[in-house]
Amino acid sequence: MSEILRSFAETIRDDSGEYFARVVSRPAPNGMWEAWLEFLPVNGTAADTLVSPVESRQAERAQLVYWASGLSPVYAEGSLHRAQRPLIVRTVIESPVSGSPAPRHHPSRGISAEPAAVLDPFAIGSRSLDILRQELHALGRARLLNIIAAYGMNPGGEDLEAFSDPQLITFIVTTVDAALAPRRG
């Protein structure tokens, strides 16, 4: 059964008129307490009363009384607005189109599974093998391995995991030097 927790001393006004406002509460079906506001028109009948949606839910009635005691006329104006223009929630039941996520890589969409090299060792090496060596020293192990794989520098399939970073750099520079030697010769 609902009860009035508080009535506002001043009336609440907006473009639609002037209202007496009061806070009403009741025990909720889930064992909590809930409250809302009623707005009775000053120049109307009880049938013209506007009722807000639930404005607060509290575990205890005393907490709801405390909440209601702190409400300002500005809050009541907002509640009046909510009572006049209730939020309409539309529930749409949808079914998924897919039964599983897409695969991580889509080579057909232009995403390559091939390792990407951050530099072209042959372009740099054709100018200077010393500069190539310096550039390679600035890269991490994964980048060095990507360069070797991207440019097919390990056709014999050597186990490069056992190589240190300086050995990988020497491997790349030596491979570039050997490939460019016929052009210089």
N, C-alpha and C positions, 0 to 999 in steps of 0.2 A: 504494500500500500504506500502510495507516495505522500510526502509531507512537504510543507513550505519551510525552507531553512532560513530564508532571509528575504525581506522586501526592501527595495531601494527607496530611500527617502525622497529623492528627486526623480522627476519623470525623465524618460529617455525620448529624445526627439530625433527624427530624420525627415527626409522629404515626404514620406508617406503619412506622417502624423506624429502624435505624442502618445506615449505608452507608460503605464505603470509596469515596472519590471520586478520579478521575484525569482528566487532560486528554488527549484523543486528537486527533491531527491527520492530515491527508493532503493531497496536492496536489489541488486542485479541478479539474474538467474545463476551466475557463476559464483555467488557468495560475496562479491565485492559490493560496493555502494556506488551508485552513479547519480549525476546531477545534470540538470539542464535549466534553461531559463524560459519563463513564460512572459509574454508581453500583452497586457490587456489594454486595449485602446481607451484613452481617456474619454473620448466621445463615441463609444461603441458598446457592443454587447460582448458577453463571454464567448459567444459563437465566433466573434471576430478575433479572438486571441491567437497570437502567433506563438509557436513553440519551437525552440531551437533543438538541434540534435544534441546528443549527450556531450557535455562540455568537460566533464571530469569523471574519472573513476578512481576510487580510493579503496584501500583494504578495510578501513574502519569508518564508521559513521562520524566519529569525532574528527577524523582527518578531513572529511568532506565539509563539516561545519567550519573548520579552520580555513579551508580553501574558500568557501563562500564568503566568509567574513572579510577577506582581503580583496574582493572584487571591486573594481572602480567603475564609475559610469562609462568610461571609455571602453572598458572590456564589455560592458552591457551593450554598448552601441555596436561593437563587432559581432556580438552574439545575435542582436536583432538583424543585422545584415545576413548572418548565416541562416537565420530562421526564414527570412524573406527569399533568399536565393539558396536553397539547399544544394549541396554537392550531390550530383547524380553519378553513381558509379555503375558502369556498364561492364558486365562480365562477359567475356568472349571466350568460349571454349574452343581451343584450337588443337590440332593434331600435328605432330612433326611430319615433315616431308621425308626426312632422312632417317635411317636406322643406325648410322654410325658417322663419326666425323670424317672429314676428308683426309687423305694421306698427307704427311708432312711435306713431301716434295712432289712437285708436278713438273717433270722435265718437259712435258708437252706445252707448258705455259711459258717456256723460256727460262726456267730456273734450272741451272746446270748443276749436276751432281759432281762435276769435275772440280778439282781444287783450283782456286783462283790465286794467281800470282800478283803480288803487290808491285812488282817491277819486272821489266823485261831485261834479263841479264845479258842477252845478246846485243841489244841496242846500247846498253851502257858499256859492255865489254868491248864493243867495236870502237869506241872512243878511247877507253882506258881501262885496263884490267885492274889498275890500282884503285881507281874510283869505284869500280864494281866491288872490289874487296871491302872498301870503306862503307859502301851502301849496305852490303850484306851484314857487316858487323853491327849495324843499327837495328837489325831485325831479330826477332825471337825465333826459337826452334821451329815452331809450327809454320811460320812464314817461309823459312828456309826449305822445309819439307814440301810445302805447297809449290814453291818455285821448281824444285826438282821434279815433282809429279806433273805439274802443268806443262813443262817444256820437255817431258819425256827424257829426262837426263839419266835415268836409271834403267836402261833397256835390259841389263843383265839381271835385274831384280835383286841387287845386293841388299842385305839387311841393314838399313840405314839407322835403325834404332840404336845400334851399338856405337854409332859415330858420335863424337862430341860436336858441339857447335862449330869450333874452329875447323874440324875435319869436314863438316858439311860445307862450310864456306870454301875450303880448298877444293872439295869435290866439284862445286858449282863453277868456280873460277877455272879449274883445269878443264872441265867439259866445254866451257865457252871458248877457252883458248884453243883447244883442239879443233873445235868446229870452225873457228875463224881463221885458223892457220892457212888453209888453202887460199883464202881471199888475199892474205897478205903476201903470199909466196910468189 
